[in-house]
Structure formats: C-alpha cells, structure tokens
Amino acid sequence: MRQIQHWIDGQLTGGTGGRVGEVFNPATGEQTGEVALGSHADVDRAVQTASAAFETWRFSSLTQRQNIMFAFRELVATRKMDFARVLTAEHGKTIDDALGEVQRGLEVVEFACNIAHLLKGDFSEQVSTGVDTYTIRQPLGVVGLHRVERALAEVPVDAPWKAPKAAEWDRTTLEAWKVQNLTTSGSRALFDLACEAIYGAEPREITLLYNLAYTAAAGNEKNPGNFALLVATPDGAQESRFVGGSQRIPLLVARRLGAQVVLKAPVRRIVQGHGRVKVHADGIVVDAREVIVAVPPVLAAQIHFAPKLPQAHLKLLKGIRPGKLIKWEAVYERPFWRDAGLSGQAVSEVGPANTTFDNTPPSGSPGILFGFVGGDQARAFAKMSRSARRDAVLGNFATYFGDEARSPKASFEMNWAQEAWTKGCPVGHSGVGVLQRYGPQLRKPFRHVHWAGTEVATYWTGYMDGAVRSGEAAAREVLRALRR
Ligand SMILES: Cc1cc2nc3c(=O)[nH]c(=O)nc-3n(C[C@H](O)[C@H](O)[C@H](O)COP(=O)(O)OP(=O)(O)OC[C@H]3O[C@@H](n4cnc5c(N)ncnc54)[C@H](O)[C@@H]3O)c2cc1C
C-alpha cells in the first residue's frame, strides 16, 4: 500500500497521530494509499522548523527571497503533469480539469514571485503639524492564529480551570506569551494596545489562561468565541451602541420596578443563619431566603460575610483585579472628520488615547470623539493635571483627525478606577495562578448567597451581554433553591 507522508524539515516523515486516512480512487472505489495522520507534536515540529527557517528567510535580501520563489515556480511548472495525475487519481477529475487546477495554483506562486514590489512601504509627510507617518511591511513568519484557535477549543467556557493545560497557561503571563510568539516591535505594540483597550490592563497583569477563557467566551452556545469577535466593530463586540446611552436600560427597568429599587444603600454585611439571609445596607436591612450578589468581585470582597466566606472564595474575589480604563470624550459642532472620509476610529502606538471611536449620535450632531486610555497609560494619565490630560488627548485626536480636533466645545472624562462603586473598568482580570487555583469558586453558591455579574458569566464575560446572562443563570439557581 502506498504510504503518503508529511514533508517536515526538508524530509519525508510519517505522522505520529496513530490514525490513518484512507485514499481511494473515486473511479474504481479501490484504496490506493493511506496517510498517517499527524499529531499535535507533528504540527508543533512543523511550526518550530518553519519558525527556525524564518530567521534566515527574514534576513535574506529581497532578491534572494525572490529567487527562491522563482525556483519553486520552476519546480511546480515542470511537474505540472505529475500533480495533475495525482489529482485525477485522488479526486476523479479529468486530466484537463486537474491541469487547470494546478495552473491556478501556479498563478498564485507566480504572484508571490512578483510580490517584492508590494513590500514597499508608504511615507506621508505632515499628517498633522510636525507629524509624518510611515508604513513598512515586514515578513511575519509562522502565524500563530491556528495555535490560538486550537487552544481556544480546549478551554471550557464554564470551567477554564479544567483545560488540559490550565496549570501551564495560568502560570504564563500574556507578556511572556507575547515575547515568545511575536517577533516584530509593531506586532508587540499592537498586542499591548489590544490588552489595554480590552482589559484596561497590561499583558504582564493577565495570564494566558484568563485571556483564552475570555476570548473563548466571546461567542455563544452555537458559535465558539474568537479574538476577531472580541475586537471587531462590524459583526463584533463593538458593533452596536444604544441611542441615548446604555444607562437608559437600568433607568427604564428601575422605573418599572418602582419602590422595590433602593438607591444609595450600599450593602455592608450579609449574615446567614437558620435558613435565612439578612442583608445589611446603609439605612435598610432586608431579610430574605436567597440572595444574589451582583457586584464586581473587588467590591464583593469588601462586604462582610457572617459566617465568613470560604478562604478560597475570598482569594478569588481579591485576585480578580479591576481594569484601569479612562474614557475621554470631546464634543464638536459636527463630526468634521467625516468630511475627510475618516471613520473616527484610530489605533495608535502613541498615547495616551491609543484607541478612539466616533460617538456621534444618529442625528449627526453634535460630533463626538472618544478615546480610551488604559493600563499603564491610565495610571500615568491620572497623575497629570487636568489641563495636561486635555492637551495630551486633544493632541492625539489632532494627529489622527486634523487640527480642528484641538478645539472641542466641551469635553468629559471618566476615570472608572476612581468610582467608589465600580473601582475599575471594563472588567476584572486575574493574574498568575488565580483562575486555575480558585476559579472553581466562581459560581459556587455560599449557602443561600448566589453570584452574578459579568465576571461570573460563561459567555461574553466583561460585557453587558455576559452580565445579563449571569443574572439569568443566578435567577434560575435561586428559583431552584426556593422550590427545594
Ligand atoms: C468605559 C466602559 C466601556 C464599556 N464598553 C462596553 C461595551 O461597549 N459593551 C459592553 O457590552 N460592555 C461594555 N463595558 C462593560 C460593561 O459596562 C460591564 O460588563 C457591565 O456593566 C457589568 O455589569 P454588572 O452588572 O456585572 O456590574 P456593574 O455594571 O458594575 O453593576 C454593579 C452595580 O452594583 C453596585 N454596587 C457595587 N457595590 C455595591 C454594594 N456593596 N452594595 C450595593 N450595590 C453595589 C454598583 O453601584 C453597580 O450599580 C464597558 C465598561 C466601561 C467602564
């Protein structure tokens, strides 16, 4: 039987997956060969070999690289008929059809032979006063997306601590992952920015396990989450806005609930005993059979529980640290940037406002730009004077959208870390060892106390969607408890 092998590190090698794929001639139904399927180890070896080869490739001159592509083109062109015969034998195509398919493949190789001129960069002078921009194109090497996607599939959204490599991934910070997997300064800077905007934190503060769990959660029961969904505007997490602001939802819900909603009454103490729970808040004590705590973990940790919360649960609550994200908004007569065909969205290595969005209402007036200042930038920003903060952000806006951005008619800033009843934004993240060691406590009721809030969600953790889902799950849990 013909054995079809893998080509790794310049050699033919059998797969070590322990399974084979049978190859049939579709015309006769006869088995003509078998492929020894590869294992994860085979894929890792192929990736490692390609990564090692990339070091030489990257530093070879453009002409050398082009010559290698031409030699490859010659190889494919001279063996066209061999490829066509294999295709015919395995797919049942006529030889002419198969030759046509090889030809189309060859055209892609020819395009790659010619690609050197596409590697030219751009230079734009005076994009803003005294600011020039340039773009360079660099070979990226083996792209890690497949590895990330594979790892995502191994993370159960409701119990990331059960992932086969949970211990290893929760020991690895995103910073360590970045240094190991991203080779160019541009990709590393972009990675830092994504972290600051998504978590309000730096890669050193977050573990790979937490990041994988958060990304896997950016989906639903039918569609697994992925990084693109997390960051994309069209078809992604950033697609929709609420007309009038998302605060309208709790305001309208509160109106319907009426006097049942008690404001300005932070909960200080939760006492359990004799099958009842007493919730002590400022100015009110509520007696209940079951209670849902739906506040950010950092604030739940400040509530005094009697009897005491299990140590592991307290360590979890304290280990989920709130992100640091400041939102800075500038209001203009009109969205002037649109005249120049600009979207109002920017991602820049130069902060403090590294990412921006167009927050103009649907009526088109006034024009509103907002920028996020996150992670270390937010820490440094908070220490600056108000006027220095304003100059810094408006300087960013002017760089991205032109000098008109320097003169808004109004501006607003919100540092969520300074909000006593939020403490941070947009979500709490966990550092080394927390999720793997204490994660199992996340949704575990403490006698008659149940847990909700976006950090507790299984899907869309960190988002409003997740907060609602976790609320529904906690409500179902309470209903079950009440029926017992
Ligand atoms: C700037 C920013 C931008 C964001 N952008 C988006 C976005 O585009 N899309 C998205 O889906 N999500 C976004 N988020 C995240 C979203 O706001 C949160 O995921 C969501 O609000 C979490 O809801 P929650 O009910 O878990 O917690 P919270 O909204 O924090 O609600 C907790 C409530 O508990 C109250 N509380 C706290 N402690 C106590 C106590 N001891 N006693 C009584 N009450 C207490 C607080 O006052 C608060 O009202 C953003 C967040 C920020 C800050």
The ligand as a MOL file (V3000), in Angstrom:
LIG
                    3D

  0  0  0     0  0            999 V3000
M  V30 BEGIN CTAB
M  V30 COUNTS 53 58 0 0 0
M  V30 BEGIN ATOM
M  V30 1 C -15.8900 52.6980 29.7180 0
M  V30 2 C -16.5690 51.3690 29.5920 0
M  V30 3 C -16.9250 50.9150 28.3520 0
M  V30 4 C -17.5710 49.6860 28.2250 0
M  V30 5 N -17.9740 49.3100 26.9930 0
M  V30 6 C -18.7500 48.2290 26.8600 0
M  V30 7 C -19.3090 47.9010 25.6110 0
M  V30 8 O -19.0900 48.5890 24.6150 0
M  V30 9 N -20.0960 46.8090 25.5260 0
M  V30 10 C -20.3760 46.0380 26.6100 0
M  V30 11 O -21.1380 45.0750 26.4850 0
M  V30 12 N -19.8210 46.3120 27.8080 0
M  V30 13 C -19.0340 47.3890 27.9670 0
M  V30 14 N -18.4970 47.6950 29.1820 0
M  V30 15 C -18.6330 46.7120 30.2790 0
M  V30 16 C -19.9960 46.7440 30.9240 0
M  V30 17 O -20.2640 48.0370 31.3850 0
M  V30 18 C -19.9680 45.7490 32.0970 0
M  V30 19 O -19.6860 44.4600 31.6180 0
M  V30 20 C -21.3120 45.6880 32.8010 0
M  V30 21 O -21.7480 46.9420 33.2520 0
M  V30 22 C -21.1800 44.7600 34.0080 0
M  V30 23 O -22.4240 44.6860 34.6480 0
M  V30 24 P -22.5180 44.1180 36.1340 0
M  V30 25 O -23.9560 44.1130 36.4890 0
M  V30 26 O -21.7340 42.8670 36.2370 0
M  V30 27 O -21.7250 45.1670 37.0360 0
M  V30 28 P -21.9160 46.7340 37.1930 0
M  V30 29 O -22.4550 47.3460 35.9540 0
M  V30 30 O -20.6210 47.2150 37.7270 0
M  V30 31 O -23.0480 46.8280 38.2820 0
M  V30 32 C -22.7800 46.6040 39.6430 0
M  V30 33 C -23.7030 47.5000 40.4450 0
M  V30 34 O -23.5520 47.1690 41.8140 0
M  V30 35 C -23.4820 48.3690 42.5600 0
M  V30 36 N -22.7160 48.0550 43.7880 0
M  V30 37 C -21.3940 47.8550 43.9300 0
M  V30 38 N -21.0970 47.5280 45.1890 0
M  V30 39 C -22.2680 47.5340 45.8760 0
M  V30 40 C -22.6300 47.2780 47.2380 0
M  V30 41 N -21.7310 46.9520 48.1600 0
M  V30 42 N -23.9370 47.3950 47.5700 0
M  V30 43 C -24.8820 47.7010 46.6470 0
M  V30 44 N -24.6020 47.9510 45.3560 0
M  V30 45 C -23.3040 47.8670 44.9820 0
M  V30 46 C -22.8050 49.3700 41.6750 0
M  V30 47 O -23.1400 50.6790 42.0620 0
M  V30 48 C -23.3880 48.9800 40.3190 0
M  V30 49 O -24.5850 49.6720 40.0830 0
M  V30 50 C -17.8350 48.9000 29.3630 0
M  V30 51 C -17.4570 49.3390 30.6220 0
M  V30 52 C -16.8410 50.5720 30.7360 0
M  V30 53 C -16.4820 51.0570 32.1100 0
M  V30 END ATOM
M  V30 BEGIN BOND
M  V30 1 1 1 2
M  V30 2 1 2 3
M  V30 3 2 2 52
M  V30 4 2 3 4
M  V30 5 1 4 5
M  V30 6 1 4 50
M  V30 7 2 5 6
M  V30 8 1 6 7
M  V30 9 1 6 13
M  V30 10 2 7 8
M  V30 11 1 7 9
M  V30 12 1 9 10
M  V30 13 2 10 11
M  V30 14 1 10 12
M  V30 15 2 12 13
M  V30 16 1 13 14
M  V30 17 1 14 15
M  V30 18 1 14 50
M  V30 19 1 15 16
M  V30 20 1 16 17
M  V30 21 1 16 18
M  V30 22 1 18 19
M  V30 23 1 18 20
M  V30 24 1 20 21
M  V30 25 1 20 22
M  V30 26 1 22 23
M  V30 27 1 23 24
M  V30 28 2 24 25
M  V30 29 1 24 26
M  V30 30 1 24 27
M  V30 31 1 27 28
M  V30 32 2 28 29
M  V30 33 1 28 30
M  V30 34 1 28 31
M  V30 35 1 31 32
M  V30 36 1 32 33
M  V30 37 1 33 34
M  V30 38 1 33 48
M  V30 39 1 34 35
M  V30 40 1 35 36
M  V30 41 1 35 46
M  V30 42 1 36 37
M  V30 43 1 36 45
M  V30 44 2 37 38
M  V30 45 1 38 39
M  V30 46 1 39 40
M  V30 47 2 39 45
M  V30 48 1 40 41
M  V30 49 2 40 42
M  V30 50 1 42 43
M  V30 51 2 43 44
M  V30 52 1 44 45
M  V30 53 1 46 47
M  V30 54 1 46 48
M  V30 55 1 48 49
M  V30 56 2 50 51
M  V30 57 1 51 52
M  V30 58 1 52 53
M  V30 END BOND
M  V30 END CTAB
M  END
